[in-house]
Amino acid sequence: MAEQTHIPGIDHEGLSFRQASEELEVIVRLLEGNQLELEESLEKYERGVFLLRTLQSRLNEAQQKISVLLGEIEPESDDSTDTTLS
């Protein structure tokens, strides 16, 4: 069995964030249309839940990375510098 490598920004199915988001939008529209049979609706719903969890996870990862980067660029507080106006 071939080992999958993790590529940032791509889930294990090879979808980018944008592709997963667009697929989720299509699924939502299909489900809202009430034109699918019960079995197909359940399949689409399951796929939608998977995509939603994937997107939420990737957003959380991005948010954590941004927090780390912001922490690295914010100047450290230097109590010896007087910043008050006289």
N, CA, C and O atoms as a DFTB+ gen file, in Angstrom:
344 C
 N C O
     1  1       0.842      -1.175       0.000
     2  2       0.000       0.000       0.000
     3  2       0.885       1.235       0.000
     4  3       1.816       1.332       0.800
     5  1       0.604       2.182      -0.891
     6  2       1.402       3.403      -0.983
     7  2       1.067       4.339       0.164
     8  3      -0.097       4.511       0.527
     9  1       2.088       4.932       0.720
    10  2       1.895       5.869       1.815
    11  2       1.554       7.235       1.246
    12  3       2.191       7.705       0.303
    13  1       0.526       7.879       1.840
    14  2       0.139       9.194       1.374
    15  2       0.996      10.245       2.056
    16  3       1.270      10.163       3.253
    17  1       1.408      11.217       1.291
    18  2       2.150      12.321       1.874
    19  2       1.188      13.469       2.108
    20  3       0.252      13.676       1.335
    21  1       1.424      14.222       3.191
    22  2       0.562      15.350       3.513
    23  2       1.089      16.598       2.824
    24  3       2.239      16.993       3.015
    25  1       0.243      17.202       2.033
    26  2       0.582      18.447       1.370
    27  2      -0.276      19.534       2.008
    28  3      -1.503      19.443       1.981
    29  1       0.357      20.568       2.586
    30  2      -0.431      21.630       3.212
    31  2      -1.418      22.244       2.227
    32  3      -1.085      22.487       1.067
    33  1      -2.635      22.490       2.702
    34  2      -3.651      23.112       1.854
    35  2      -4.443      22.128       1.022
    36  3      -5.363      22.527       0.309
    37  1      -4.107      20.843       1.097
    38  2      -4.809      19.820       0.322
    39  2      -5.190      18.683       1.263
    40  3      -4.352      18.202       2.025
    41  1      -6.455      18.248       1.216
    42  2      -6.849      17.135       2.075
    43  2      -6.424      15.815       1.437
    44  3      -5.865      15.797       0.340
    45  1      -6.691      14.718       2.129
    46  2      -6.199      13.426       1.645
    47  2      -6.854      12.992       0.341
    48  3      -6.378      12.054      -0.299
    49  1      -7.922      13.646      -0.063
    50  2      -8.545      13.331      -1.345
    51  2      -8.013      14.225      -2.458
    52  3      -8.466      14.125      -3.599
    53  1      -7.067      15.090      -2.146
    54  2      -6.475      15.949      -3.153
    55  2      -7.264      17.214      -3.420
    56  3      -7.000      17.902      -4.407
    57  1      -8.230      17.544      -2.564
    58  2      -9.027      18.748      -2.756
    59  2      -8.373      19.940      -2.075
    60  3      -7.916      19.845      -0.936
    61  1      -8.333      21.056      -2.779
    62  2      -7.889      22.286      -2.140
    63  2      -9.028      22.799      -1.267
    64  3     -10.148      22.292      -1.332
    65  1      -8.737      23.803      -0.456
    66  2      -9.776      24.395       0.388
    67  2     -10.913      24.926      -0.480
    68  3     -12.088      24.721      -0.179
    69  1     -10.547      25.608      -1.559
    70  2     -11.561      26.180      -2.449
    71  2     -12.422      25.082      -3.087
    72  3     -13.643      25.218      -3.167
    73  1     -11.793      24.006      -3.534
    74  2     -12.548      22.914      -4.157
    75  2     -13.519      22.277      -3.160
    76  3     -14.670      21.999      -3.498
    77  1     -13.050      22.049      -1.937
    78  2     -13.910      21.447      -0.913
    79  2     -15.070      22.378      -0.590
    80  3     -16.202      21.928      -0.413
    81  1     -14.790      23.668      -0.515
    82  2     -15.832      24.651      -0.224
    83  2     -16.874      24.695      -1.336
    84  3     -18.074      24.739      -1.066
    85  1     -16.419      24.684      -2.572
    86  2     -17.341      24.705      -3.711
    87  2     -18.192      23.442      -3.762
    88  3     -19.386      23.501      -4.055
    89  1     -17.570      22.292      -3.475
    90  2     -18.335      21.042      -3.469
    91  2     -19.396      21.074      -2.370
    92  3     -20.521      20.616      -2.571
    93  1     -19.033      21.613      -1.220
    94  2     -20.002      21.720      -0.125
    95  2     -21.170      22.619      -0.521
    96  3     -22.319      22.314      -0.200
    97  1     -20.891      23.721      -1.212
    98  2     -21.957      24.613      -1.674
    99  2     -22.918      23.887      -2.618
   100  3     -24.133      24.063      -2.526
   101  1     -22.376      23.079      -3.517
   102  2     -23.212      22.319      -4.454
   103  2     -24.105      21.348      -3.675
   104  3     -25.296      21.224      -3.960
   105  1     -23.526      20.672      -2.707
   106  2     -24.295      19.711      -1.909
   107  2     -25.425      20.410      -1.161
   108  3     -26.545      19.901      -1.110
   109  1     -25.139      21.561      -0.585
   110  2     -26.175      22.306       0.140
   111  2     -27.313      22.673      -0.799
   112  3     -28.484      22.515      -0.452
   113  1     -26.974      23.163      -1.985
   114  2     -28.024      23.516      -2.956
   115  2     -28.862      22.302      -3.344
   116  3     -30.084      22.396      -3.454
   117  1     -28.200      21.158      -3.550
   118  2     -28.932      19.935      -3.910
   119  2     -29.879      19.520      -2.790
   120  3     -31.031      19.166      -3.040
   121  1     -29.394      19.565      -1.579
   122  2     -30.226      19.160      -0.443
   123  2     -31.387      20.128      -0.233
   124  3     -32.495      19.709       0.103
   125  1     -31.139      21.411      -0.429
   126  2     -32.199      22.405      -0.273
   127  2     -33.250      22.296      -1.374
   128  3     -34.393      22.717      -1.188
   129  1     -32.866      21.732      -2.521
   130  2     -33.785      21.596      -3.649
   131  2     -34.837      20.520      -3.467
   132  3     -35.834      20.502      -4.187
   133  1     -34.629      19.624      -2.514
   134  2     -35.587      18.550      -2.226
   135  2     -35.931      17.703      -3.452
   136  3     -37.059      17.226      -3.575
   137  1     -34.974      17.512      -4.355
   138  2     -35.216      16.735      -5.563
   139  2     -34.557      15.359      -5.516
   140  3     -34.754      14.546      -6.419
   141  1     -33.775      15.094      -4.466
   142  2     -33.036      13.834      -4.378
   143  2     -33.861      12.773      -3.662
   144  3     -34.711      13.078      -2.824
   145  1     -33.593      11.542      -4.008
   146  2     -34.187      10.425      -3.281
   147  2     -33.550      10.354      -1.897
   148  3     -32.479      10.921      -1.680
   149  1     -34.183       9.681      -0.981
   150  2     -33.721       9.600       0.402
   151  2     -32.284       9.083       0.485
   152  3     -31.456       9.668       1.183
   153  1     -31.989       8.008      -0.210
   154  2     -30.661       7.404      -0.154
   155  2     -29.587       8.367      -0.662
   156  3     -28.518       8.498      -0.065
   157  1     -29.889       9.031      -1.762
   158  2     -28.929       9.981      -2.321
   159  2     -28.764      11.192      -1.398
   160  3     -27.665      11.725      -1.251
   161  1     -29.865      11.617      -0.782
   162  2     -29.792      12.722       0.176
   163  2     -28.891      12.370       1.347
   164  3     -28.100      13.197       1.800
   165  1     -29.009      11.149       1.833
   166  2     -28.156      10.718       2.945
   167  2     -26.691      10.677       2.538
   168  3     -25.820      11.089       3.304
   169  1     -26.416      10.182       1.338
   170  2     -25.033      10.152       0.841
   171  2     -24.462      11.560       0.733
   172  3     -23.330      11.815       1.146
   173  1     -25.252      12.466       0.178
   174  2     -24.800      13.851       0.025
   175  2     -24.598      14.501       1.391
   176  3     -23.639      15.243       1.601
   177  1     -25.512      14.212       2.314
   178  2     -25.399      14.783       3.655
   179  2     -24.115      14.302       4.338
   180  3     -23.389      15.092       4.940
   181  1     -23.846      13.003       4.236
   182  2     -22.619      12.447       4.828
   183  2     -21.384      13.099       4.210
   184  3     -20.444      13.452       4.923
   185  1     -21.384      13.258       2.901
   186  2     -20.255      13.894       2.225
   187  2     -20.122      15.353       2.682
   188  3     -19.015      15.850       2.893
   189  1     -21.248      16.015       2.827
   190  2     -21.236      17.401       3.287
   191  2     -20.665      17.533       4.692
   192  3     -19.906      18.461       4.974
   193  1     -21.028      16.608       5.572
   194  2     -20.492      16.628       6.944
   195  2     -18.983      16.422       6.906
   196  3     -18.247      17.103       7.619
   197  1     -18.520      15.493       6.085
   198  2     -17.081      15.263       5.947
   199  2     -16.371      16.521       5.471
   200  3     -15.352      16.922       6.034
   201  1     -16.920      17.144       4.423
   202  2     -16.306      18.352       3.877
   203  2     -16.309      19.483       4.899
   204  3     -15.323      20.209       5.029
   205  1     -17.406      19.631       5.616
   206  2     -17.499      20.683       6.623
   207  2     -16.460      20.484       7.718
   208  3     -15.796      21.438       8.124
   209  1     -16.317      19.263       8.193
   210  2     -15.306      18.980       9.226
   211  2     -13.900      19.244       8.701
   212  3     -13.057      19.783       9.418
   213  1     -13.648      18.866       7.457
   214  2     -12.344      19.101       6.846
   215  2     -12.057      20.590       6.757
   216  3     -10.964      21.039       7.102
   217  1     -13.041      21.356       6.293
   218  2     -12.867      22.802       6.152
   219  2     -12.668      23.470       7.511
   220  3     -11.812      24.344       7.651
   221  1     -13.445      23.068       8.506
   222  2     -13.305      23.649       9.843
   223  2     -11.929      23.345      10.425
   224  3     -11.309      24.210      11.044
   225  1     -11.461      22.139      10.233
   226  2     -10.145      21.751      10.732
   227  2      -9.057      22.592      10.080
   228  3      -8.141      23.063      10.754
   229  1      -9.159      22.776       8.783
   230  2      -8.149      23.549       8.073
   231  2      -8.204      25.025       8.442
   232  3      -7.168      25.689       8.485
   233  1      -9.393      25.547       8.709
   234  2      -9.503      26.925       9.182
   235  2      -8.869      27.082      10.559
   236  3      -8.188      28.072      10.827
   237  1      -9.096      26.097      11.435
   238  2      -8.490      26.135      12.768
   239  2      -6.970      26.101      12.678
   240  3      -6.287      26.826      13.402
   241  1      -6.441      25.266      11.796
   242  2      -4.987      25.191      11.599
   243  2      -4.444      26.532      11.110
   244  3      -3.405      26.996      11.579
   245  1      -5.146      27.145      10.175
   246  2      -4.699      28.436       9.644
   247  2      -4.739      29.504      10.732
   248  3      -3.837      30.337      10.828
   249  1      -5.774      29.474      11.539
   250  2      -5.894      30.449      12.623
   251  2      -4.755      30.292      13.625
   252  3      -4.209      31.286      14.103
   253  1      -4.396      29.060      13.946
   254  2      -3.289      28.822      14.858
   255  2      -1.980      29.326      14.272
   256  3      -1.176      29.928      14.983
   257  1      -1.756      29.089      12.991
   258  2      -0.540      29.559      12.339
   259  2      -0.467      31.083      12.363
   260  3       0.594      31.654      12.616
   261  1      -1.590      31.735      12.103
   262  2      -1.625      33.195      12.121
   263  2      -1.326      33.718      13.519
   264  3      -0.585      34.688      13.678
   265  1      -1.897      33.081      14.522
   266  2      -1.638      33.493      15.906
   267  2      -0.161      33.380      16.239
   268  3       0.402      34.271      16.875
   269  1       0.467      32.303      15.820
   270  2       1.899      32.113      16.064
   271  2       2.701      33.188      15.343
   272  3       3.608      33.784      15.922
   273  1       2.367      33.435      14.082
   274  2       3.097      34.443      13.309
   275  2       2.923      35.837      13.900
   276  3       3.880      36.609      13.953
   277  1       1.716      36.164      14.342
   278  2       1.493      37.471      14.952
   279  2       2.285      37.603      16.246
   280  3       2.802      38.677      16.555
   281  1       2.380      36.528      16.992
   282  2       3.161      36.542      18.224
   283  2       4.635      36.759      17.959
   284  3       5.341      37.336      18.786
   285  1       5.104      36.299      16.806
   286  2       6.513      36.450      16.451
   287  2       6.849      37.866      15.999
   288  3       7.988      38.306      16.162
   289  1       5.882      38.590      15.434
   290  2       6.205      39.918      14.914
   291  2       5.814      41.053      15.851
   292  3       6.262      42.182      15.651
   293  1       5.001      40.795      16.858
   294  2       4.635      41.859      17.788
   295  2       5.830      42.186      18.666
   296  3       6.484      41.286      19.191
   297  1       6.117      43.474      18.827
   298  2       7.262      43.845      19.662
   299  2       7.000      43.496      21.119
   300  3       5.884      43.610      21.625
   301  1       8.066      43.069      21.768
   302  2       7.936      42.752      23.174
   303  2       7.815      44.046      23.954
   304  3       8.416      45.058      23.594
   305  1       7.045      44.008      25.011
   306  2       6.867      45.178      25.845
   307  2       8.143      45.493      26.581
   308  3       8.709      44.629      27.251
   309  1       8.609      46.740      26.461
   310  2       9.815      47.179      27.152
   311  2       9.394      48.226      28.163
   312  3       9.079      49.359      27.800
   313  1       9.389      47.846      29.440
   314  2       8.931      48.714      30.499
   315  2       9.849      49.914      30.727
   316  3       9.436      50.879      31.370
   317  1      11.064      49.880      30.224
   318  2      12.002      50.965      30.469
   319  2      11.760      52.158      29.559
   320  3      12.289      53.242      29.808
   321  1      10.955      51.972      28.489
   322  2      10.675      53.063      27.566
   323  2       9.442      53.820      28.041
   324  3       8.381      53.230      28.243
   325  1       9.588      55.126      28.219
   326  2       8.479      55.964      28.661
   327  2       7.693      56.404      27.438
   328  3       8.210      57.137      26.594
   329  1       6.443      55.959      27.338
   330  2       5.620      56.291      26.182
   331  2       4.539      57.315      26.521
   332  3       3.663      57.585      25.700
   333  1       4.595      57.889      27.731
   334  2       3.579      58.878      28.123
   335  2       3.961      60.245      27.611
   336  3       5.138      60.580      27.471
   337  1       2.930      61.029      27.335
   338  2       3.159      62.407      26.897
   339  2       3.250      63.305      28.116
   340  3       2.451      63.168      29.042
   341  1       4.216      64.231      28.135
   342  2       4.378      65.142      29.267
   343  2       3.886      66.510      28.927
   344  3       3.944      67.412      29.763
